[in-house]
């Protein structure tokens, strides 16, 4: 059986691979290949949004230009518009993690 991570620690990639391999009944190498292929597919398709069923989706968002402040001096600075990648968590994942209200 795969070792679980200590209470407040995130699982490492190798722990995730071991747990999935045991759960699904395939080799660790096959799970690692699948995860790498999924990540590569997500990177290529994130511009159009990429859904990970039951978990959420990657979306590309255009941020508007804005005025910010330098936290050390309080001086106003202009922040340029830019594209950012965001992850929107699926409702099913939120409900499973936080519980249904």
N, C-alpha and C positions, 0 to 999 in steps of 0.2 A: 504494500500500500504506500502511496506517495505521502511524503511528509507534508503536513499543513504548515503554513507560515505562522510564526509567533503572532500573538493576538493583535498587535498594532502595526504589523509589518505587511507591506504589499508582497504578493507572490512574485517570485522571480520568473523569468521566461522558462527556465528549466523546470521549475515547480509546476507551472501551468501545463507545459508539455507532458510531464509525467502524470499529472492528474487526468488530463484529457485522454491520454493513451490508455490508462487503466479503465476509465469510464466507458470508452468506446470500444476497447478491445483491439486496438491496432498498435503498431510499433511507435516508439517515440520519434523515430526518424520520419515516419509518414505524417505524424502530427506536426512536426517542425516544418516539413515541406509545405503542408497545407497552410499553416499560419503565415509563412513567408510569401506564399502565392496570394493569400488574401490581402496582406499588407501591400504588396506590389499592385494588385488590382485596385485597391482603395486609393493609392497615390495617383494612379493614372486617371481615375474617374472622379476624383474629388471636385473637379471644376463643375461637374453637372450634379453633384451630390452623390454620396455613396452610402447606401443603407446596410447596416449590420443588423439583420433581423433579430428582433427581441432586445436589442441593446441600444441602438440609436443610429444617427446618421451624421456623416461629415458633410459640411456645407461651406462653400466659399462665399464670403460676405465682403462687400465693399464698404469700408469705413469712410465717413466724410472727414474733410479737413476740419480742424478745431483749434481753439486756443487753450493751451495748458499752462501750468506754472512749474517753474523749477522749484522743487521742494526745499532746497538749501537756501536760495536767495529770495524766493517769492517772485522772481522776475517772470513776466508773461513770455511764453514762447509759442510759436506757431507749429502745430503738428500737421504734417501733410496727410492727404488722403492716401489710403493704402488698402490692399486686399489682405484679408486674414482668413484662416481656416478655423471654423468652430465645430464643436461636436454637440449635437442636440440629443439629449438622452430620451429614449422612448418612454412612453407612459407606462408600458408593461414593466420596464426596468425600474422606474421610479416606485411603482406600486410594490414590486417585489423587495426592494431595498428598504423603503421607508414605511411600508405598510399602507393599506388602503384606509382613507379617512372615514 
